[in-house]
């Protein structure tokens, strides 16, 4: 092309590649594009589920109205204190959820760009740069007409880093379940029926204090904590569908060249020399050319060399 000699007809360069891209249905309708569209939908769901985590983790507060300051038997207090400490460890979840939420628009935009770069032809500047940087040197390089081939490798690295922030939420999932189990154990104790704490007025005050703390766990903490666990699981169910969370993308794009030919056999015109040694009964010598049909024997006739472009990717 003239780009290699110093000048470029920009509209013609783009038109050339656009014709190629617009007729490449195998790329536009491929599993690769379907995967990207699935990611786009997953990010929308992830936004809602992460918002739920942020909301319920803020609600999971303990010891409202100084309910934990009463005098309690040693074993019960240890159980309460341990549960309170576990729940307090969840205070980092709202921050983690906030960071993850902030990354979702970036993840969505990266994926949206990748989808866009698989179908419609790119702008003139992209194709001119391919030519001027000598990136199109043979038919094997034609796949670069799809901008996604140049965009995706770095985009996948960026997505992997952004997805990694959700591990900050996942790291608290165990503590949430531990706290929920402890609360269920606390709520299973029937302090009102405890005979040892019903004998004296002082005993009954301790009992009432334990019941008050128990009520605080039930009313203020159990519901939000259960919802937090469900929200955490919903986030995990989405993340497990994103391979980049724990794997990296291996991607390559190139063209495989191949040759075609045919074996030709056909009648073709040819000339033969004919001679006479007698003419009209008298000795003579006469030679002339005669056109006849001759069989053209099998001959390998090559066609123009072609290339099949392809994109190859896997998660490792």
ABEGO torsion letter per residue (X at the ends): XAAAAGBBBAAAAAAAAAAAAAABAAAAABAAAAAAAAAAAAAAAAAAAAAAAAAAAAABBBGBGGAAABBBBAAAAAAAAAAAAAAAAAAAAAAAAAAAAAAAAAAAAAAAAAAAAABBBBBAAAAAAAAAAGABABAAAAAAABAAAAAAAAAAAAAAAAAAAAAAAAAAAAAAAAAAAAAAAAAABBAAABAAAAABAAAAAAAAAAAAAAAAAAAAAAAAAAAAAAAAAAAAAAAAABAAAABBBBBBBBBBBBBBBBBBBBBBBBBBBBBBABBGGBBBBBBBBBBBBBBBBBBBBBBBBBBBBBBBBBBX
